[in-house]
Amino acid sequence: LIQIIMFGMGTSMSIKDFAGIIKSPKGVLVGVTAQLAIMPIIGYVLANISGFTPEIAAGIVLIGCSPSGVASNVMAYLAKANLALSITITSIATLLAPFVTPLLMKLLAGQFVEIDVLTMMWSITKMIILPIGAGLLFNYLLHGKTKWLDDIMPMLSMLAIGLIIIVITAAGRDSLLDIGGLLLLLVLVHNLFGYLLGYWFARLVGMDERDSRTISIEVGMQNGGLASGIANSLGKIATMGLAPAVFGPLMNITGSILASYWHKSAPEKVVSEIKS
């Protein structure tokens, strides 16, 4: 299921998505750095104060160590943020995930569960790099000839995400009944602090309002599907998969609210561009 989502992401990508590195190198560097630093640290702190069993606590760290996903691009568009920057940050963070996520997990979640870095690297590579590569190749060879695929892949991705959440919820039902309320609260704090710290980190290093909003969304929204896939590859879908399963739907709610607010208060430069 994760491979279907990643293949769909690949079919919607092109080399142009990486042009942002040239157009806005500072924005890309700040965004990727913020994402790789802020969310893992918040996850580590929350996991340590949660009082959860080690595997469930490790799931909180896991969602923090995952890259952003396509949902952040959608919210950036709705918020009238810098969509090109958002897509570039998501693309780079996703391609870095096979190398960065296992190392961060070893460092921050090693006290909770045993992490085999090389095994996790290969698992993530199979989950995202190979399907995305196949999607990119498919898009390059058949671009413009597969309009039906553009229409069906978003629906397939949503269906896959829904099935993943159902599987995790069913597998971890007993744990959710015991700690569901507290887990929801901690995941909400994780998400909201991601938005907040991502925004102010960007402002502190000199990014303008529009790019700061973009980075805020990129930091606060994570790829819950990938995190769930990693938990499943470790054989811990019913425990480590709980936080990602809660984080995904919740971030879409908070992200929609934030995007709606920022849409109504877009920077003057963006408003003038739209009017012209």
C-alpha positions in Angstrom: 0.0 0.0 0.0 2.8 2.4 0.8 4.4 1.6 -2.5 1.2 2.6 -4.3 1.2 6.0 -2.5 4.9 6.6 -3.3 4.4 5.5 -7.0 1.6 8.0 -7.2 3.9 10.7 -5.8 6.5 9.8 -8.4 4.1 10.1 -11.3 3.3 13.6 -10.2 7.0 14.6 -9.9 9.5 15.8 -12.4 13.0 17.2 -12.5 11.4 20.7 -12.4 10.4 20.0 -8.8 14.1 20.3 -7.8 14.5 23.6 -9.6 13.7 25.3 -6.3 17.2 24.4 -5.1 18.5 26.9 -7.7 15.7 29.4 -7.4 15.6 29.5 -3.6 18.6 27.7 -2.1 18.2 29.4 1.3 14.6 28.5 1.6 15.2 24.9 0.7 18.1 24.6 3.2 16.2 26.3 6.0 13.1 24.1 5.3 14.9 20.8 5.2 17.0 21.6 8.2 14.0 22.7 10.2 12.2 19.5 9.3 15.1 17.2 10.2 15.7 19.0 13.5 12.5 20.3 15.0 10.0 17.4 14.7 12.5 14.7 15.8 13.4 16.6 18.9 9.8 17.4 19.8 9.0 13.7 19.3 11.8 12.7 21.5 10.7 15.0 24.3 7.1 13.9 24.1 8.0 10.2 24.0 10.1 10.6 27.2 7.3 12.3 29.1 4.5 10.2 27.8 4.8 7.2 30.1 3.8 4.9 27.3 5.3 1.5 26.7 8.6 1.7 24.8 7.2 0.7 21.4 4.3 3.1 21.5 6.7 5.9 22.7 9.0 5.0 19.8 6.1 5.6 17.4 6.0 9.2 18.5 9.7 9.6 17.7 9.1 7.8 14.4 6.5 10.2 13.1 8.8 13.1 14.0 11.7 11.5 12.1 9.6 11.0 8.9 9.7 13.5 6.0 6.7 15.6 4.9 4.3 14.2 2.3 2.1 15.4 -0.5 -0.5 16.7 2.0 1.8 19.5 2.9 1.9 20.6 -0.7 -1.9 20.7 -0.9 -2.0 22.8 2.3 0.7 25.2 1.0 -1.4 25.7 -2.1 -4.6 26.4 -0.1 -2.7 28.8 2.2 -1.3 30.8 -0.8 2.1 29.9 0.4 5.1 29.2 -1.8 4.0 26.0 -3.5 7.2 25.6 -5.5 9.3 25.7 -2.4 6.9 23.3 -0.6 7.2 20.7 -3.4 11.0 21.0 -3.5 11.4 20.6 0.3 9.0 17.6 0.3 10.9 16.0 -2.6 14.3 16.4 -1.1 13.3 15.4 2.4 11.6 12.3 1.0 14.7 11.3 -1.0 16.9 11.9 2.2 14.6 9.7 4.3 16.3 6.3 3.7 19.5 7.7 5.1 18.4 10.3 7.7 15.3 8.6 9.3 17.2 5.4 10.4 20.1 7.5 11.9 17.7 9.7 13.8 15.7 6.7 15.0 18.9 5.1 16.2 19.9 8.2 18.0 16.5 9.3 19.5 14.5 6.0 19.7 17.3 3.5 20.4 16.5 3.6 24.1 12.9 2.4 23.4 13.4 -0.2 20.7 16.3 -1.9 18.9 17.0 -0.1 15.6 19.0 -1.8 12.9 20.1 1.1 10.8 21.1 -0.7 7.6 17.9 -2.9 7.6 15.7 0.2 8.1 17.6 2.0 5.3 16.9 -0.8 2.9 13.2 -1.1 4.0 12.7 2.7 3.4 14.5 2.5 0.1 12.1 -0.3 -1.0 9.1 1.7 0.3 9.8 5.1 -1.3 12.9 5.4 -3.5 12.1 2.5 -5.8 8.4 3.3 -6.3 9.1 7.0 -6.7 11.8 6.2 -9.2 9.4 4.0 -11.1 6.8 6.7 -11.0 9.3 9.3 -12.3 10.3 7.0 -15.2 6.7 6.2 -15.9 5.9 9.9 -16.0 8.9 10.6 -18.3 8.1 7.9 -20.8 4.3 8.3 -20.9 3.8 11.9 -19.9 0.6 13.3 -21.4 -0.6 9.8 -22.5 -2.0 8.6 -19.2 -4.5 11.2 -18.2 -6.5 8.5 -16.5 -3.6 7.8 -14.2 -3.6 11.4 -13.0 -7.3 11.0 -12.1 -7.1 7.7 -10.4 -3.8 7.9 -8.4 -5.1 10.4 -5.8 -8.1 8.2 -5.2 -5.9 5.1 -4.9 -3.6 6.9 -2.5 -6.5 8.0 -0.3 -7.9 4.5 -0.3 -4.4 3.1 0.7 -4.1 5.6 3.5 -7.6 4.7 4.8 -6.8 1.0 4.7 -3.5 1.5 6.6 -5.3 3.5 9.3 -8.0 0.8 9.6 -5.4 -2.0 9.9 -3.4 -0.1 12.6 -6.5 0.8 14.5 -7.8 -2.7 14.5 -4.4 -4.2 15.5 -3.9 -1.7 18.3 -7.5 -1.4 19.5 -6.7 -2.5 23.1 -3.9 0.0 23.4 -6.0 2.8 21.9 -8.7 2.1 24.5 -6.2 2.5 27.3 -4.1 5.5 26.1 -6.1 7.0 23.2 -6.9 10.3 24.8 -3.4 11.0 26.0 -1.9 9.8 22.6 -4.3 12.2 20.8 -3.2 15.1 23.0 0.5 14.4 22.6 0.2 14.0 18.8 -1.7 17.3 18.7 1.0 19.0 20.6 3.6 17.5 18.3 1.8 18.8 15.3 1.0 22.3 16.6 4.5 22.9 17.9 5.8 21.8 14.5 3.9 24.6 12.8 4.8 27.1 15.5 8.6 26.4 15.7 8.9 25.9 12.0 7.4 29.3 11.4 9.5 31.2 13.9 12.7 29.3 13.0 12.2 30.5 9.4 11.5 34.1 10.5 14.5 34.1 12.8 16.9 33.2 9.9 15.4 35.9 7.7 12.8 34.2 5.6 9.9 36.4 4.4 6.3 35.8 5.5 5.2 33.7 2.6 8.2 31.3 2.8 8.0 31.1 6.6 4.4 30.0 6.3 5.5 27.4 3.7 8.2 26.0 6.0 5.8 26.0 8.9 3.5 23.7 7.0 6.3 21.5 5.8 7.6 21.1 9.3 4.3 20.5 11.0 2.9 17.9 8.5 4.6 14.5 8.3 4.3 11.5 6.1 2.2 9.3 8.3 1.9 6.6 5.7 5.6 6.1 5.5 5.9 6.1 9.3 3.2 3.4 9.4 5.1 1.4 6.7 8.3 1.5 8.7 6.4 0.4 11.8 5.0 -2.5 9.8 8.4 -3.5 8.4 9.6 -3.8 12.0 6.7 -6.0 12.9 5.3 -3.4 15.4 2.3 -2.0 13.5 0.0 -2.4 16.5 2.3 -0.3 18.8 4.8 1.9 16.9 2.1 2.4 14.2 -0.4 4.1 16.6 1.1 7.6 16.7 1.5 7.8 12.9 -2.1 6.5 12.5 -3.4 9.3 14.7 -1.1 12.0 13.4 -2.1 11.6 9.8 -5.8 12.4 10.0 -5.3 15.0 12.8 -2.7 17.0 10.8 -5.1 17.2 7.9 -7.7 18.8 10.1 -5.2 21.3 11.7 -3.5 21.9 8.4 -6.8 22.8 6.7 -7.7 25.2 9.5 -4.3 26.9 9.3 -4.4 27.0 5.5 -7.8 28.6 5.6 -6.7 31.2 8.1 -3.6 32.1 6.0 -5.6 32.0 2.8 -7.7 34.9 4.2 -4.6 36.8 5.4 -2.2 36.2 2.5 0.9 38.5 2.3 0.2 41.7 0.3 2.7 40.6 -2.3 0.8 37.4 -3.0 -2.6 39.2 -3.1 -1.2 41.7 -5.7 0.2 38.9 -7.8 -3.2 37.1 -7.8 -5.1 40.3 -8.7 -2.7 41.1 -11.6 
